[in-house]
Amino acid sequence: MAVSTETTPPGHPQGQAVDLPALIRHYAEPLPDPHDDAFAELFDRYGEARVVLIGEASHGTSDFYRTRAAITRQLIERHGFNIVAVEADWPDAAQLDRFARQREASAWTPAAFVRFPTWMWRNTDVSRFIHWLHHHNRQLDYEQRVEFRGLDVYSLRNSIAEVLQYLDLVDPEQAQQARRRYGCLSPWQDDPVRYGFYVEHGKSGSCEDAVIAQLNSLLAERLEAFAQDHEALFNAAQNARVVRAAEQYYRVMYRGSTASWNLRDRHMFDTLQALLKHRGPTAKAVVWAHNSHIGNAAATAMGGRGEFNIGQLCRIAWGRDAVLIGMGTDHGQVAAADDWDGEMQIKDIRPARTDSWEHQFHRSGLGAALLDWRDPQRQALREALSISLLERAIGVIYRPHTELHSHYFQAVLAEQFDAFIWLDETHPVKPLSAHGTPSFDDETYPFGI
């Protein structure tokens, strides 16, 4: 069903219709190429924020990754942002962080981001950004170097291994105790979903007490005496938090999607807070995640289901010092799979539905633009965007033939984001192979392809 763009937004006299595409075109600021200095300067307006969250409408679109990287470089170089926190597993991101901050002579590894969906972080755009970060950090004292961190909850096996490896080095006695505690989860490390099923259906005992006991032990002050490297202790403690959250996540997922979604986003928010606290009073973070995570969930159908997300929690915690920037597209191609654990394919993106926000932006005729409504002088724009329309979300799975049910949700754009980046036609990410040898090529290092 088509939607009329002749809407009357809140605050406007009845009968005075608003041509939404024309209003978007009027207020939009055209975006040059991301490599152009003029592009980066458009985002200086967010330089005083504590946290800038930059979304994406899919996990497989190169234009979104390149745009985020260009904004982030500007915020780092001009405004002192020193944390990049992404929707990725903590141990895998830590491998890239060690390279980016030069914590090891050679942090190359073929093992980072090699499980499904490999293309989400193991692609040329991410590799290029990490390589830039490595060079940027080289000129700085260690304490000033920019971090690259993961926020997600899925790395049960790898996080257990990281905790044990750390304890083996600093306290072998505690390492043995940790092995006994984590032994409860050992049979399930390769299939944590099965663990959750068995516990929730009374076929197996819960490991919750064991993982909480291990986290508390790791965080105990007496361990500080063994810690020669506070960064290593922080990394181990965060991995222990991931194990605790993952154990909970795989249990609650059988209680419904809302409970598991909220647990995951709460963990991501808590991790962001831990990063800011660890960094100290000068900490400023850029967050990379899907629109569905960084846009205020209260302004979408998610909120109606009782779901919250990291964007909503940031807005509550920091108010105007948290900036939520979404991104969208109308058509092009995307890297995605048909099903979870399926093969990556390059898929055509269907033109947006006529009752969607994306269609209104497409009708504006803009190729690439920034729309920002935080300025009080843009109240007319904000009011016009305060209606509810459909918004498209493509994750690592894309099913074009069931788009309405699987990829669209209702959203009030003005409340969901503070600004929106429109890229009318977009292109897929270029994945990197899972195997190879170390190389310092700009395109692929530190993945060693």
Protein Blocks (a to p, Z undefined) as FASTA:
>chain_A
ZZdfbbcdehiaghiacdfklmmmmmpccdddfklmklmmmmmmmmmpmbdcdddfbfkb
fklmmmmmmmmmmmmmmnopabdcddddfklmmmmmmmmnopafblcdfkgokbccfklm
mcfklmmmmmmmmmmmmmpcfklpccdddfbfklmmlmmmmmmmmmmmmommlmmmmmmm
mmmmmmmmmmmmlmmmmmmnopaccfklmmmmmmmmmmpmklmmmmmblklmmmmmmmmm
mmmmmmmmmmmmmnojklmmmmmmmmmmmmmmmmmmmnommbccdddddfklmpcfklpm
klmnopacfklmmmmmnommpccdddddfbdcddddfbehiacdddddddddfkbfklmm
mmnopabdcddfkbmklmmmmmmmmcccddddddfbccfklmmmmmgccddfklmpmbdc
ddfbacddddddfbdcddfbfklocnlZZ
